[in-house]
Structure formats: structure tokens, C-alpha cells
Amino acid sequence: MKKIILTMAIVLGISQFAKAQMDIGGGIALWGNVAIEAKADFSITDQISISPSIDYILVDENFDNYSSTYLMFNVDGHYNFDISDGFKAYPLVGLNYYYWTYSYDLPGYDNFSGDGGDVSINIGGGATYAISDSMKLYGELKFLRSDIGLSAGVLFSL
């Protein structure tokens, strides 16, 4: 987890040093369950951008005395193609770190708890559409291990 946070801090630092245009925002994602997504996009050049994101996956808890947390940290690289005025499409490739915790609290028994993580590669594509000079809609489709995720939301230019 510390390595992922350090990697994201380095990416953010490099992007700020390069005086890059920055968009920040969020939306929702579907990874089997609904997730809340926070996302940024740093333009390195007109074609290349770096996009870190964090997804908090909402899990339907069907058991009493059970709790769990699922987080996904992504850092993706985009190669942007101008399709038309305000519309860009891009393939993406990146790294993902998936982190989870769980806890069972059963009366009369010891508590069971644990956590874990997994690193994998993202491959996919997406698009942005500029509604105004300071606001864009985004949508992405990613392949991660054997999962497919779809996300959509709004980015604001800073």
C-alpha cells in the first residue's frame, strides 16, 4: 500500500513540475458492484496524459456481523486522439493495486479478520467530451485480470 501511495505521489509531483494541465473529478464505476471513483488527469503533451484514480467499491453486505472494504488504486497512461471539436478518444494501459479487508464478529467465537492486495495491469480505452472549457465528461472500459470495469463521470479543469 505504501508503494502505491508513493508511486501516485511521484506521478503527481512529476505532473505538477511539468506545469501540466490538470483535470480532477469523479464518477461511478461498475466492477461487478458499484464503486465511487475519484479521478485526475494530467496532460504531459497534447497526446499523452497520466490518469490516477481511486475506486471505493460498495459491497452489499448479506451477513450479520460481517464487514469488508474494497479499494482500487489505478495509474493509467492515455494516448489521446482528437476525434472532433471537444471529443477525444484514447487507448490506456496502466497499473492497478486492489486492496481488501474483511472482518467476522461472531458471538461466542474468536473474531476472524484479514486483508490482502493484488497488483495487476489495466488495458482498455476511453473518451472525453468537453462540455465547456472547464468541464469534461469521461467514460472508460478497462480489462483487469479477468474483470471488466466501466466507469463514467465528470472532470473539472484547474
Summary of the structure (lengths in Angstrom):
residues: 158
radius of gyration: 17.6
end to end distance: 27.9
largest distance: 64.3
contacts: 447
relative contact order: 0.20
helix: 10%
strand: 68%
